[in-house]
């Protein structure tokens, strides 16, 4: 039996005005009722897929009244609706096979529609719930054809290179490796194909890290680090996201000098300049966008639970990012030398929360840059 799922699209109104007042499971899918007329302009979607699971993700600018919803259908198809952030509702359709999805909206109603599935209970037909549907958009080819995104995670330092050491007396290399593993697991769960430059305590040169990402034909390269300072340890804290640029602010130069120091012997002035001079403008722009989305994702996930300082998105001459052929960023996930933040960075729960925020940022980037 064919199964349609029609999903709501939003009007160009502020988040405070748009609300999902109710949701209802029907035979062909799920119906959403809004407090006002809706349109497609505020609707964004992307697909995460693998061999065993496909996830069709829809983000809309609205507020969901009531608790999160989870609708189950036959053939292991589920539709989850929840408030993903303060101003965004996320609808996720998950299945162990590819689906054909249609969209329909009319006045204050909208609905998801999926083919080749049935509800697990008797519900009214979707056709009976719509009055003269305005338009239908077939997403079969545009969504399921999106290739599985490849992300390379680069935990900084490793092996003979301890990295920074903070108040917990634990090497940076261990902390960022733990965060990298949590991020790997989270991204895999969301359907990404993920590789790590290292998954154990091993030294890898800076050049070989991006070489590995290029060999894997990655869509993104994310290098994870933790900051440290010799002075003002009580004051300096916060998370920062960097993208590669020839620009050299004083702060960026200090951070880059710390992260670049391990390969100083092979970084002649000529090699540095020759690489930096070949930077692709489009890649820099894409990396900047990625840094913005990941910084936002981390802040959104961490601020409700912890006192977090936003160090901002910055540009700098990081050697580890130079050779990457794809959008690439370097994250400084906190200051190991800060009394509170340094201890927190060594806690497994906080490490998982950081990874969750990074994954949310990556989702956000691909939603806008499929």
C-alpha positions as CSV (number, residue, x, y, z in Angstrom):
1,X,0.0,0.0,0.0
2,X,1.4,3.4,-0.9
3,X,2.3,5.7,1.9
4,X,2.5,9.5,1.5
5,X,3.9,11.9,4.1
6,X,3.1,15.6,3.6
7,X,5.2,18.1,5.5
8,X,4.6,21.6,6.6
9,X,6.4,24.6,5.1
10,X,6.6,27.9,6.8
11,X,5.7,31.5,5.9
12,X,8.2,34.2,5.9
13,X,7.3,35.3,9.4
14,X,9.3,35.6,12.6
15,X,9.9,32.6,14.7
16,X,7.9,34.1,17.6
17,X,4.8,34.2,15.3
18,X,5.0,30.7,13.8
19,X,3.8,27.8,15.9
20,X,2.9,24.2,15.3
21,X,-0.2,23.9,17.4
22,X,-0.9,20.1,16.9
23,X,0.3,17.1,15.0
24,X,-1.7,14.0,13.9
25,X,-0.7,10.7,12.5
26,X,-2.8,9.6,9.5
27,X,-2.8,6.6,7.3
28,X,-0.5,8.1,4.7
29,X,1.7,10.0,7.1
30,X,1.6,13.0,9.5
31,X,-0.4,16.2,9.4
32,X,0.8,19.4,11.1
33,X,-1.5,22.2,12.1
34,X,-0.1,25.8,12.3
35,X,-1.5,28.9,13.9
36,X,-1.3,30.7,10.6
37,X,-0.8,30.1,6.9
38,X,2.4,28.6,5.8
39,X,4.7,28.6,2.7
40,X,7.7,26.7,1.4
41,X,10.3,29.5,1.7
42,X,11.3,28.7,5.3
43,X,11.6,25.0,4.7
44,X,15.0,23.3,4.4
45,X,15.8,19.6,4.0
46,X,18.8,17.3,3.6
47,X,19.4,13.5,3.7
48,X,21.8,11.4,5.6
49,X,22.1,7.9,4.3
50,X,24.1,4.7,4.6
51,X,23.8,1.0,3.8
52,X,21.4,0.3,6.7
53,X,19.7,3.5,7.6
54,X,18.4,6.6,5.8
55,X,17.4,9.8,7.6
56,X,15.4,12.5,5.9
57,X,15.8,15.7,7.9
58,X,13.5,18.7,7.7
59,X,14.2,22.0,9.5
60,X,11.6,24.7,9.9
61,X,11.6,28.0,11.8
62,X,8.8,27.6,14.3
63,X,7.9,26.7,17.9
64,X,6.5,23.2,18.6
65,X,3.7,23.5,21.3
66,X,3.7,20.5,23.5
67,X,6.2,17.7,23.8
68,X,8.2,15.9,21.1
69,X,6.4,13.4,18.9
70,X,7.4,10.0,17.6
71,X,5.2,8.3,15.0
72,X,5.8,4.7,14.0
73,X,4.9,3.0,10.8
74,X,5.3,-0.4,9.3
75,X,8.6,-1.4,7.7
76,X,10.5,0.2,10.5
77,X,9.7,3.8,9.4
78,X,9.6,6.5,12.0
79,X,8.8,10.2,12.0
80,X,10.1,12.2,14.9
81,X,9.2,15.8,15.5
82,X,11.0,17.9,18.1
83,X,12.3,21.4,19.0
84,X,15.9,21.2,17.8
85,X,16.9,24.7,19.0
86,X,15.2,27.8,20.3
87,X,14.0,28.8,16.8
88,X,13.9,25.6,14.9
89,X,11.8,22.5,14.8
90,X,13.4,19.4,13.3
91,X,11.4,16.6,11.6
92,X,13.3,13.3,11.0
93,X,12.0,10.5,8.9
94,X,14.1,7.4,9.4
95,X,14.0,4.1,7.5
96,X,16.3,1.2,6.6
97,X,15.6,1.8,2.9
98,X,15.3,4.7,0.5
99,X,11.9,6.5,0.5
100,X,9.9,8.5,-1.9
101,X,8.7,11.7,-0.2
102,X,6.2,14.2,-1.3
103,X,5.3,17.6,0.2
104,X,2.0,19.4,0.3
105,X,0.8,22.6,2.1
106,X,-2.5,24.3,2.2
107,X,-3.5,27.3,4.4
108,X,-2.7,26.5,8.0
109,X,-2.0,22.8,7.4
110,X,0.9,20.9,5.9
111,X,1.8,17.3,5.8
112,X,4.6,14.8,5.1
113,X,3.9,12.1,2.6
114,X,5.9,8.9,2.1
115,X,5.4,6.1,-0.4
116,X,5.3,2.4,0.1
117,X,4.6,2.2,3.8
118,X,1.6,2.0,6.2
119,X,0.8,3.3,9.6
120,X,0.8,0.8,12.4
121,X,-2.8,1.8,13.2
122,X,-6.0,2.7,11.4
123,X,-6.0,6.4,10.7
124,X,-7.9,8.7,8.3
125,X,-6.6,9.1,4.8
126,X,-4.5,12.1,4.1
127,X,-6.6,13.0,1.1
128,X,-9.6,13.6,3.3
129,X,-7.7,16.2,5.4
130,X,-6.8,18.6,2.7
131,X,-8.9,21.2,0.9
132,X,-7.5,21.8,-2.6
133,X,-3.8,21.4,-2.0
134,X,-1.8,24.2,-3.4
135,X,1.2,22.3,-4.7
136,X,3.1,19.1,-4.4
137,X,6.8,18.7,-4.6
138,X,8.4,15.3,-5.4
139,X,11.6,14.8,-3.6
140,X,12.4,11.3,-4.8
141,X,15.4,12.1,-6.9
142,X,16.6,15.3,-5.3
143,X,16.9,13.8,-1.8
144,X,17.8,10.2,-2.2
145,X,20.4,10.9,-4.8
146,X,22.5,13.0,-2.3
147,X,25.7,11.0,-1.7
148,X,26.8,10.0,1.7
149,X,28.8,12.8,3.2
150,X,32.4,12.0,4.2
151,X,33.9,13.7,7.3
152,X,37.5,13.4,8.5
153,X,38.1,14.1,12.2
154,X,41.6,15.1,13.2
155,X,42.3,14.9,16.9
156,X,45.3,17.1,17.4
157,X,48.8,16.1,18.6
158,X,49.4,12.4,19.7
159,X,52.3,10.1,20.4
160,X,55.4,12.0,21.3
161,X,53.5,15.3,21.0
162,X,51.5,15.7,24.2
163,X,50.1,19.1,23.2
164,X,49.2,21.5,26.1
165,X,48.8,20.4,29.7
166,X,46.3,22.1,31.9
167,X,45.0,22.1,35.4
168,X,44.0,18.5,35.3
169,X,47.6,17.5,34.4
170,X,46.2,15.6,31.4
171,X,47.7,15.9,27.9
172,X,45.7,17.7,25.3
173,X,46.3,14.8,23.0
174,X,44.2,12.5,25.2
175,X,41.3,14.9,25.7
176,X,40.9,15.8,22.0
177,X,41.1,12.1,21.1
178,X,38.2,11.3,23.4
179,X,36.2,14.2,21.9
180,X,37.1,13.0,18.4
181,X,35.8,9.5,19.2
182,X,32.6,10.8,20.6
183,X,32.1,12.9,17.4
184,X,32.9,9.9,15.2
185,X,30.2,7.9,16.9
186,X,27.6,10.7,16.8
187,X,28.2,11.4,13.1
188,X,28.1,7.7,12.2
189,X,24.8,7.5,14.0
190,X,23.5,10.4,11.9
191,X,24.5,8.6,8.7
192,X,27.9,10.1,7.8
193,X,30.9,8.2,6.6
194,X,33.6,9.1,9.1
195,X,37.4,8.6,9.2
196,X,39.8,9.7,11.9
197,X,43.4,10.7,11.2
198,X,44.2,8.8,14.5
199,X,42.1,6.7,16.8
200,X,44.9,5.9,19.2
201,X,47.9,7.6,20.8
202,X,49.9,8.0,17.6
203,X,52.0,10.9,16.3
204,X,51.1,12.1,12.8
205,X,52.8,15.0,11.0
206,X,50.6,18.0,10.2
207,X,51.1,17.5,6.5
208,X,50.0,13.9,6.6
209,X,46.7,14.7,8.3
210,X,45.3,16.7,5.4
211,X,46.9,14.3,3.0
212,X,44.8,11.5,4.6
213,X,41.7,13.6,4.2
214,X,42.4,14.2,0.6
215,X,43.0,10.5,0.0
216,X,39.6,9.8,1.5
217,X,38.0,12.5,-0.7
218,X,36.4,14.0,2.4
219,X,33.7,16.6,2.2
220,X,34.9,18.2,5.4
221,X,38.0,18.2,7.6
222,X,37.7,19.0,11.3
223,X,40.8,19.3,13.5
224,X,40.1,19.3,17.2
225,X,42.4,21.0,19.7
226,X,42.3,22.6,23.2
227,X,43.8,26.0,24.1
228,X,46.3,27.0,26.7
229,X,48.1,30.1,27.9
230,X,51.0,30.9,30.2
231,X,49.5,34.1,31.6
232,X,46.0,35.2,32.6
233,X,45.0,31.6,33.3
234,X,42.2,32.7,35.6
235,X,40.6,34.9,32.8
236,X,41.1,33.3,29.4
237,X,38.4,30.7,28.6
238,X,36.0,29.9,25.8
239,X,35.6,28.0,22.6
240,X,36.9,29.3,19.2
241,X,36.6,28.1,15.6
242,X,39.3,28.9,13.1
243,X,39.5,28.7,9.3
244,X,42.6,29.0,7.2
245,X,43.6,32.4,5.9
246,X,46.7,34.5,5.4
247,X,45.2,37.0,7.8
248,X,47.2,37.2,11.1
249,X,45.6,38.8,14.1
250,X,47.7,38.8,17.2
251,X,45.5,36.2,18.9
252,X,45.4,34.0,15.8
253,X,49.2,34.2,15.4
254,X,49.7,33.0,19.0
255,X,47.3,30.1,18.7
256,X,48.7,29.1,15.3
257,X,52.3,29.2,16.6
258,X,51.3,26.8,19.3
259,X,49.6,24.4,17.0
260,X,52.2,24.7,14.2
261,X,55.3,24.2,16.3
262,X,55.6,20.4,15.9
263,X,56.5,20.7,12.2
264,X,58.6,23.8,12.4
265,X,61.7,22.0,11.0
266,X,59.9,21.3,7.7
267,X,58.1,24.6,7.4
268,X,60.6,26.8,5.7
269,X,59.4,30.3,4.8
270,X,59.2,29.3,1.2
271,X,57.0,26.3,1.8
272,X,54.7,28.2,4.0
273,X,54.3,31.1,1.6
274,X,53.9,28.8,-1.5
275,X,51.1,26.9,0.1
276,X,49.3,30.0,1.5
277,X,49.6,31.8,-1.9
278,X,47.7,28.9,-3.6
279,X,44.7,29.1,-1.3
280,X,41.4,28.8,-3.1
281,X,39.0,31.7,-2.4
282,X,35.9,29.5,-2.6
283,X,37.4,27.0,-0.2
284,X,38.2,29.8,2.3
285,X,34.6,31.1,2.1
286,X,33.2,27.5,2.5
287,X,35.5,27.0,5.5
288,X,34.4,30.3,7.0
289,X,30.8,29.1,6.7
290,X,31.6,25.8,8.2
291,X,33.3,27.5,11.2
292,X,30.3,29.7,11.8
293,X,27.9,26.8,11.8
294,X,30.0,24.6,14.0
295,X,30.7,27.4,16.5
296,X,27.0,28.1,16.6
297,X,26.2,24.4,17.1
298,X,28.7,24.1,20.0
299,X,27.3,27.2,21.7
300,X,23.7,26.1,21.3
301,X,24.4,22.8,22.8
302,X,26.7,23.9,25.7
303,X,25.2,27.2,26.9
304,X,22.1,25.8,28.4
305,X,24.2,23.5,30.6
306,X,27.4,25.3,31.3
307,X,28.9,28.8,31.6
308,X,30.5,29.1,28.2
309,X,32.4,32.0,26.6
310,X,32.0,32.6,22.9
311,X,35.5,33.1,21.6
312,X,34.1,33.6,18.1
313,X,35.1,32.5,14.6
314,X,38.6,33.6,13.6
315,X,41.0,33.2,10.7
316,X,44.6,32.2,10.9
317,X,47.6,30.5,9.2
318,X,47.2,27.0,10.6
319,X,49.6,24.6,8.9
320,X,47.4,21.6,9.5
321,X,44.7,23.1,7.3
322,X,46.9,24.3,4.4
323,X,46.9,21.1,2.3
324,X,43.2,20.3,2.6
325,X,41.3,20.3,-0.6
326,X,37.9,20.5,1.1
327,X,36.4,23.0,3.6
328,X,38.4,22.7,6.8
329,X,38.4,24.1,10.3
330,X,40.4,24.0,13.5
331,X,38.5,24.0,16.7
332,X,39.8,25.2,20.1
333,X,37.2,23.6,22.4
334,X,38.3,25.4,25.6
335,X,41.3,26.4,27.7
336,X,43.0,23.6,29.6
337,X,44.7,26.2,31.7
338,X,41.5,27.8,33.0
339,X,40.6,26.5,36.6
340,X,37.1,25.5,35.8
341,X,37.2,24.9,32.0
342,X,40.3,22.9,32.3
343,X,38.7,20.4,34.7
344,X,35.5,20.3,32.7
345,X,37.4,19.4,29.5
346,X,38.6,16.2,31.2
347,X,35.0,15.1,32.0
348,X,33.4,12.5,29.7
349,X,30.0,14.2,29.8
350,X,31.3,17.5,28.7
351,X,33.3,15.9,25.9
352,X,30.2,14.2,24.6
353,X,28.3,17.5,24.8
354,X,31.0,19.2,22.7
355,X,30.9,16.4,20.2
356,X,27.1,16.7,20.0
357,X,27.4,20.5,19.3
358,X,30.0,19.9,16.6
359,X,27.8,17.3,14.9
360,X,24.8,19.8,15.0
361,X,27.0,22.4,13.4
362,X,28.0,20.0,10.6
363,X,24.3,19.1,10.1
364,X,23.6,22.8,9.8
365,X,26.4,23.4,7.3
366,X,25.2,20.6,5.0
367,X,21.5,21.8,5.3
368,X,22.6,25.1,3.7
369,X,25.4,23.6,1.5
370,X,24.2,20.3,0.2
